Amino acid sequence: MLPLKIEQTNLLRLARDYAARQAAARPSLRCAVLTGSVARGEPPLGDAVDLDILMVDDSVVAPQAELARLSDFVFVDALIVPPTAYADHKAVRVHHHTGPMINSALLLYDPRHYFDILQASVRAPYSRADHIYARARSAQAAAEAAYEPLAAYREDPAPEPLPIDLLMAFHDTLYLAASAAVLLTAQPDSTGPRKMMVRFEGAARQLRPELYGRFLGALGAAGLAPAEVEPLFAAWLTQYKAASKRGTANPLIHPLKRGYYERGIRALMAEGHAINTLWLMEHTFAVCVRDLRPFPDEWTQFLQTTGKASGAEFSRRVQETEAFLALVDETLVNWAKRESVEW
């Protein structure tokens, strides 16, 4: 049984209490809603939970993030946006991120029915095949845009040591292309980073099994045994702790998130999904070492294990990423033909 602190009813109470405090402190707040896995009623992964709360506030002009600890097990990961972010309801419905987020959100505070109207406009035709395809296409287009800085290193070796910004573009490309496939399936279509690879593996089984192998090949994990992940996890944890102590403005490695990621990774490894933790580990590890020179030995070893230690090796990852993108695109086209979707 889950600890009392993180049962669904208690999580919803914590979310509503947080929203009530925000409403009292923000007279310009239009609405607050709960999004993500808790809104969808999914069980916590690794007895650690983030409450994803979206707030629309008339007083902000650009998106703002806020993290707040509620208990040893639970923290709030809030996003505050201006109303202009969701002014175009049709665009929201077919966007790979905002569409799923708004569709599955739970109301916490909405005195003027702003969110009721927005969500109703998203939900009414949400499950139509053409809208499912449009959201998948949105993710694929974002993946192709993320790939652009990588293309220069398809044939020529990447700089050494590998620039972190280049690696982040690589991670984004894989994440978004995998999300495009997940969005076509009946799985929860909001792909959080901890479960992304698990859900993508499931989507690939439904759509085209070789997609998952191509993803692992691009990531540099195709030949990796689950037992090899444990030392990578130990190295990741060492550097994450060090980065948290140094202090950072990057929310990916905020101290509040360490337990959330650590417990989630441990839970996935215990469930036989060790390989499916690698994208998240590498992505957050890269942020941990971004400002260190020279890079720590643990990071160098991680890149050696996943085939990115040299410029030539990274070029092979780029080539395999391009092939993965092409296979995802072909999968999307075939799905559209099967569902008689015109594009």
N, C-alpha and C positions, 0 to 999 in steps of 0.2 A: 504494500500500500504506500502511496505517496505521502510524504510528510504533510501534516495539516497545513503548513504554511504555503504550500504550493498546490493545493487542491483547486479545481476550477472555480468554485464559488468564492474562495478567498482571493483568487487572482482578480476576478471581476470586481470584488469589493475594493481591492487596492486600486484598481484602475479608476473606478468611479470616484473614490476619495481624492485621488490625484487630480482628476478632471475638475472636481468641485473646488479644490484649492486654486487651480489655475483660473477658473472662471471668476473667483472672488478677487484674484490679483490682476486680472486682465479685463477691464471693462470693454475692450474692443474685440474680445473673443467671440467668433461666430459659432464655432462648434468644436467639439473634441470627440474623437472616435478611437476605438481600439482596433488595431489591424494585426496582421500576422497570425502566427500559429495559435495563440491563445484565443483570438477572435474566432478562429475556425474550430476551436474545441479540441485541438491536438494535445496529446499528453506531453508533459515536459520531457526534454531530452537531457538525461544526466542530472536530474534534480536541480536544474538551474534554468531560470526563466527571465527573458526580457519582455516587458510590456511595451509593444510598439504602439505609441499613441500619436495620432495625427491631429494637429490643431490648426484651424484656419482663423487668422487674426487680421483684422483690418489695419492694425498699426505697423505691421512688418512689410517691408518692400522686397525682401529676398529671403529664401529659406534659411531657417536657423535650426540648429540641433541642440538638444539638452539631454543630459544624462543625470539620473537621480537614483540613489540607492533607497529602496523601500524596506529591505530586510536582507539577511544573509543569503537568501536564495533568489531574491527578486530585485530587479532594477527597471527603471523606466528609460526607454530609448525614444525620446520625443522628437518630432519634426514639426516645426511651426512654419506655415506658409501663408502668403497673401492670397486673397480670393481670386486674383488673376490667374493663379496656377491652375484653377479648375473652371475657368470661364467658358471654355469650349467643351461642352459635355460630350459631343461626338468624339473629339480627339482623346478625351479621357478614356472613353469606352474601348477604344482600339489601341491604346498604348500598352506596351508589354509590362510596365510596372504599375502605372496608376490605375489601369482598368481592373486587374485582379485585386489590388489593394482596396479600392472603393467598393467593389462588388461584395467582398466578404467582411467588411468592417461592421463593428457593433457600435451603436450610439452610446455615448457617455453624457454628452451635453449638446443640446441643439434647440435653444429656446425659440428661434425664429424659423425653424424647419428648413434652414439652408441645406443641411446635409441630407435630409429626407428627400428633397427635390433632386439633388445631385445624384444620390444613390439610385433613386427610382429611374432616372434617365439612363443610367449605366446598366441596370439590371434588366430592364424590360426586354431588350433584344440581345442580351449578353451572350447567350449560348447558341446563337445562330452560327452556322458553319462559316459564313463569310467574316463574322466578327472574330471568331476563334482564329481563323487564318490571318486576319489583319494583325492581331496581337502577336502571333508567331512571327509574322513578317517584320513587325516593328522591332522585335528582339534581334532578328537576323540582320536587319539594316544597321542596328546599333553595333552588332558584332563586326560587320564589315567596316564600319567607320573606325572602330577601335583597332582593327587590323592594319590600317593604313600606315602608321609609323613602322610597323614590322616588315612591310613589303620590301623595304630597301635592303634588308638583310636576308632575303630569300636565297640569293646566290653568294653574296659577299659576307664574310664573317662579321659578326657583331663586335662592337668595342669590348675590350677587356680592361678591368673587370666589368662584368655585365651591368649597364646602368639600370638602376632600380625603376626609373620611369618607363624604360623599355619593357622591363619584366611585368610591370603593372598593366601595360597595354596588352601584353600577351595574356595575362590572367583575365582581363576584362573580355577579351575576344572569346576565350573558351567558355567563360561563364555565360555570356549573352547568347552564344550559339547553342549551348546546351539548354538554356532557358527556352529558346525557340522551339526545340523539340518537346520539352515538358509542357509547354502551352498548348500543344495539340492533343494532349492526352487527358484522361479523366482524373489524373492526380490533382492534388491541390496546386493551383496554378500561380501561386506566389512562391517563388523559389528562394528561400532564405539560404544564406551561405553555408550553414552547418549541414543541412540535409541536401544541398544541391546535387552532389555526385550520386547519392543514393537514389534520389528521384529521377535523375537523368538515366541511371542504369535501368530503372524500371520503365521509363519512357522508351528507351532504346529497344527493350524486349518487345514492346508493343508495336513499335514503328519499323525498326530496322536494326537487328542485333549488332551489326558491325559498327554502328555509330559509337557505341561505348568503347570498343577496342580502339577506334580512331582517336577518341578523346584521350585515352590513356597513352597512346603513342605520341600524341602531340605534347601532353604534359611531361612525358619522359618517364612514365611509370608502367609501361607495357610489360616489362620483364621483372618487375619488382615483386618480391614475395611479401606477404603480410608481416612476417617476422622482422623484415628490414625496416618496418615503419616505427617500431618501438624506439630505437636510438634516435631517429629523426624527431620523434615527439619529445624526447628528453632534451635534445638540443633546442628545439623550438621553445620549450617551457623555460629553459635557462635564459634565453634571450628576451622572451616576453617579460619575465620578471624584471630583468635589468632595464628594459625600456620603460616599464611602468615606474620604476624608481627614479629614472632620469626625468620623467615628466614629458608629456607630449600633448600637442593640440589635436593630434589625429585621433578621431573617435574609434578607429579600428583597434587601437592598442590602449585604449583608456583602461586604467586599473579596474574599473567596475566590470569590464568585459572579460578579464582573465579567467575567472571562475566559470563564467558562462561558456567560453570556448573550451577551457580545459575539461570541464565535466562532460560537455557534449562530445568532444573527441574521445575521451575515455569510454563513454557509453557506446559510441559507434564501433570502437575497436572491440569491445566486449561482445557486441552483437555480430561480429564477423565482417565488419565494414572498414577494416584498417586502411585499405587502399583508397576508400572513398573519403578519407580525411585529408588527403594530400593537397588538393587544391587550396582548401582553407588554410592549412598549415603554411604552405609556401607563400600564399598571399599575405597573411599577417606577419610571417617571419620577415618578408621583404620590408615591410613598414618598420619593424623593430630595428633593422640594421641600416635603414636608409641614410642616416647622417653619420655613421661610423666609418672612419678610415684609419687603418686598413679594416676591411671587413673581418669579423671574427672567424675563427677556424670552423666553428659549428655551421656557419652559413656557407662557407666554401665547401664543406663536406656535403651539406644538403644539396647544393647545386651539382656536385659530382655524382651523387646518387641518382639524381633525376635528369642527368644528361644536359646540363647547361653550364658546365664549368668553363668551357672555352667558347670563343666566338663562332668557331666552326660547328660545335655541337648545338649552339643556340640556333644557328641557321637551319639545321636539320629539324629542330622543333618548329621553326617558322614554316618550313616546307610542309610538315605534317599538319600544322594548324590550317594552312591554306587548303589542304586536301580535306580536312575535317569540315571546314566551312562549305566547301563544294558539296560534300555528301549531305550536310544538313539542308542546304538549298534544294538539292534534288529530292530529298525526303519531303520537304514542304510542298514542292510542285506536285509530287505524286499524290500527297494527301489531298491537295486542292482538286486534282482531277477526279479522285475517288468520290469526293464529297460534292462534285459538280459546282465548285466555287469558281467564279470568274474573277480574274485579277488583271 
